[in-house]
Amino acid sequence: MDISKPDTTDACADKTSPFLEFNSSIPESGLVLAWLTRDNTKPLRPVQGSALHTRFGSFQHSSMISSKYGTQLASSSSTQAGFIYLLHPTPELWSLSLPHRTQIVYTPDASYIVQRLRIRPGSKVIEAGTGSASFTHALARTVAKNGRIWTFEFHEPRFEMAKKEIEDHGLDSVVKCSHGDVCVNGFIPACDEILDASAVFLDLPSPWLAIPHLKTVVSKEKIVRICCFSPCMEQVQRTIESLQKEGWLDIEMVEVSCKRWEARKEMIRKPQDAIERLRDIKRRRNEGLKKRNERKLAEEQNDEAVSEAQENSAATPAEKHVPDKPFLPSEYNPWGKGKRVHEGEDGYEWKEVSKVEAELKSHTSYLTFAYLPPPVQGKDGSIGSE
Ligand SMILES: C[S@@+](CC[C@H](N)C(=O)[O-])C[C@H]1O[C@@H](n2cnc3c(N)ncnc32)[C@H](O)[C@@H]1O
């Protein structure tokens, strides 16, 4: 396909979408997100006679059909007693399970961008590039059903995959996918529609090249808001220069940094525990020294002398190493080695604490926001800029 011209196929079908409507039970061939672990969610469409094979066991599609979304399904394998959850599609879960074609926008950034751009039901939004269409799903759910997303992608296989996925998910009445280079040709949609977007999201390597093309395709009546998503500061600088040149105002850069806080228990430790810990260290050090000296001695003496020394040591138990203080099982040393106490276990004192959980998925980029006021209308009706 020639990417200098946009593709002109426009698939507009008014069908239901699992991302826009909630079904309580799973229809045959309906989209299910099978949750295996926190980092592993698999999209599937259950059909009779098929199964999902995982390291937690096999799961028959027939057991999924007509089950309630949210069901915990046990493995049908006799040897693996694992289970999965059958979840209803949402843009948030989709971003964790979609087939990655590119880096994607994750929920923490997506939700912040949507509210900063004031995107709501009925909004009209321009997006480039489509990439893996992760953010496109979040946008579609927000603007549906009367809004519009015009999304642009210049990489043909990615464009084709996104378009098919959007159609498969029943979102093609809201999302219009176009194939083209927005930095070179601007925002020429595949569908026969006039773009009058009030929000723009650019996740491109060179947004500053696309920004000058926006003026002709954004709303002339409303304030237009933009967000450019860039991983490098140099990109941010060039984007800001371009936004300033094109008359965008209130330019601001934000980074979304996510931390999840967890309620946990922490063991209460007493001064006696610290003393026990020091004793434990001393005892282990003495044991180590003793063993090392014995090894050295054994190396220096001949076999006969070694066995003699061993006989002597067996004959004189007083010379044998005796730990400074034997460890009594009733005396718990919370810092001692080799002892595993489970959080909250009975028999110890605990206090409630909150801790940060480090790994919440979010690809952090710098978000550059700005807005463009509508052009000023002269008394004679002519349009100029402020
Ligand atoms: C990081 S990805 C976008 C990911 C997307 N926001 C998501 O959440 O899945 C950037 C995409 O922009 C596309 N792209 C880069 N330059 C472009 C251009 N000038 N015109 C259209 N698409 C472009 C790339 O092919 C790539 O797929």
PDBQT file of the ligand as one rigid body, heavy atoms in Angstrom, charges set to zero:
ROOT
HETATM    1  C1  LIG A 401       4.495   4.030  20.637  1.00  0.00    +0.000 C 
HETATM    2  S1  LIG A 401       3.464   3.589  19.356  1.00  0.00    +0.000 S 
HETATM    3  C2  LIG A 401       1.886   4.134  19.881  1.00  0.00    +0.000 C 
HETATM    4  C3  LIG A 401       1.291   3.238  20.938  1.00  0.00    +0.000 C 
HETATM    5  C4  LIG A 401      -0.130   3.549  21.251  1.00  0.00    +0.000 C 
HETATM    6  N1  LIG A 401      -0.281   4.840  21.856  1.00  0.00    +0.000 N 
HETATM    7  C5  LIG A 401      -0.713   2.465  22.151  1.00  0.00    +0.000 C 
HETATM    8  O1  LIG A 401      -1.109   2.794  23.303  1.00  0.00    +0.000 OA
HETATM    9  O2  LIG A 401      -0.801   1.316  21.745  1.00  0.00    +0.000 OA
HETATM   10  C6  LIG A 401       3.849   4.774  18.117  1.00  0.00    +0.000 C 
HETATM   11  C7  LIG A 401       3.258   4.440  16.768  1.00  0.00    +0.000 C 
HETATM   12  O3  LIG A 401       3.334   5.586  15.951  1.00  0.00    +0.000 OA
HETATM   13  C8  LIG A 401       3.546   5.164  14.630  1.00  0.00    +0.000 C 
HETATM   14  N2  LIG A 401       4.088   6.320  13.895  1.00  0.00    +0.000 N 
HETATM   15  C9  LIG A 401       5.322   6.852  14.016  1.00  0.00    +0.000 A 
HETATM   16  N3  LIG A 401       5.450   7.919  13.219  1.00  0.00    +0.000 NA
HETATM   17  C10 LIG A 401       4.264   8.075  12.570  1.00  0.00    +0.000 A 
HETATM   18  C11 LIG A 401       3.773   8.994  11.613  1.00  0.00    +0.000 A 
HETATM   19  N4  LIG A 401       4.554   9.986  11.163  1.00  0.00    +0.000 N 
HETATM   20  N5  LIG A 401       2.501   8.884  11.188  1.00  0.00    +0.000 NA
HETATM   21  C12 LIG A 401       1.714   7.880  11.657  1.00  0.00    +0.000 A 
HETATM   22  N6  LIG A 401       2.131   6.963  12.555  1.00  0.00    +0.000 NA
HETATM   23  C13 LIG A 401       3.388   7.062  13.016  1.00  0.00    +0.000 A 
HETATM   24  C14 LIG A 401       4.518   4.011  14.778  1.00  0.00    +0.000 C 
HETATM   25  O4  LIG A 401       4.478   3.174  13.644  1.00  0.00    +0.000 OA
HETATM   26  C15 LIG A 401       4.002   3.327  16.040  1.00  0.00    +0.000 C 
HETATM   27  O5  LIG A 401       3.127   2.295  15.740  1.00  0.00    +0.000 OA
ENDROOT
TORSDOF 0
